[in-house]
Amino acid sequence: MIALGCDHGGYEMKQVVIQYLTEKGMEYKDFGCYDKSSCDYPHFGRAAAEAVAKGECDRGIVICSTGIGISIVANKIKGIRAALCTDPYMAKMTRLHNDANVLALGALVIGNGMLTEILDIFLNTPFSGEEKHCRRIGLLEEK
């Protein structure tokens, strides 16, 4: 199950993500927002990230205009490794090396063609499991 969260700036892109997930037969849970009315991204980014951290969802996708703010709030949640990806290479490497569990996207930064490539790679690339990457991820969890 994929947790989704966005603000008004990411609402239209979230609709494209929902269509993509539906076509791929992937389940999702939408934590809002639910229209283009001005709203505050921390509410929705936090809700989606918490669902991933609690194990209610396997991964998350969060979207705002740039992807920056919503990635910051997602990364405030213990156990979340949110990565702002603007191209397929970043999506591949964050899965292989960082085992990122939340994808952050900027609706004003990438187009729908690039979006589909990023989603394909992020959702289908497994973590490498290499010792050095496991060690580094462990270091992220230290206080």
N, C-alpha and C positions, 0 to 999 in steps of 0.2 A: 504494500500500500504506500502511495506517495502522498505526503503532506504538502498542501499548497497554501501559500500566503502571499498577499500582495497589497499594495496601497492603490490609490486611484491612478497613479502614474503607470502601474503595471497591470491594471485591470484588463486592458485589451489583449496584452500578450498572454496573460493567464488564460484567456478564452482560447487562444491558439494552442497553449499547452494542454488544456483539457481536451480539445479535439484530438490532438496527437495521442494522448494517453488512451482515450476512448478507442481510437482506430487501432492501437496496439493491444487492446484488451487488458490494459493495466488499470487497477483500481486506484482511486485517489480519494482523499478527504480534503475538502475545501474549507479553510479557516478564514476566508474573507480576504479582502473586502468583496462586496457583492454588487457594486456599481461604480460609476466614475465620480461620485461625490467626493469632495476633498475629505481626507481622513489621515490618520497618523500611522505610518508604517510600523512602529514598534509593537503595536497591539497584534498585528497579523503575522509579522515575522517571528515574534516570540511564541505565539500559539503553535505555528507550524513546527518550529524548532523543538519546542517542548514535547510535541507528539512523537518526534523522532527520538529524542533523548529518553523518553519513557518506554520506547519500544512499541508504541501504538502504530507507528508507521516505520517502514524500512528506510526511506530516504525522504528528503524534502526538496521542494523547489520554491524559492522566494523571489519576488520581483518588485522592484520599484523603478523609478525613472532611470537612475544610474546603476542600481544594484549595490551601491556603496552603503547607504544607510541601513538597508534591510539585512545586508551581510554582517554589519557590525552588531546589530541586535541579535541575530541568530547565534553569532559566536559568543555572546554573553552567557549562553546556556551551557552548563557543564555537559561535556560529552559530545558537543556539536563541533564539527569541523566544516564550516561553511566556506565555500570557495566561490568568489566572483569570477566567472569565466566569460571571456569575450570572444573566444575562438575555440575550435575543436581541439587543438593541441593542449590548451590549458585544461579542458575538460578531461582529456585522456590522462595527463600527467597528475592531476589532482586525485584521480581515482587510483592510479597505479602507485603513487608515492605517498599520498596523504590520507588515503581511504576516506576522502571527503564524503560526508553523509547528507549534506545540504548543498544544493546548487543555487547560487545567487545570480540573477540576471538583471541587466539594465535594459529596460524597454526602449529607451531612446538611444541606446548604444549599438545594439545589434538588430538586424532585420530578421524576418521570419525564415528566410532561407538558411541563414547561419544558425538560427534557433534550432531548427530541426536537426542539423548536424551535431550541435552541442548536446541536445537531448539524447540522440542515439548513442553517442559516445559515453556520456555521463551515466546513463542508465544501463549500459551493456558492458562496460569495462570493469573487470574485477580488480580488487586490490592485489598487488603483486605478492604481498606476504613476506617480502624479503626482510631478513633480520634487521638490517640497518633502518628500514622504513618503520618497522614495528617499534624499534628503539626510539626513533625520533617522535613517533606519535605518542609513545609513553611519556616522553619529556614534555609534550604539550600539556599533559594532564597534571603535571607537577605544579605546586603553588609557589 
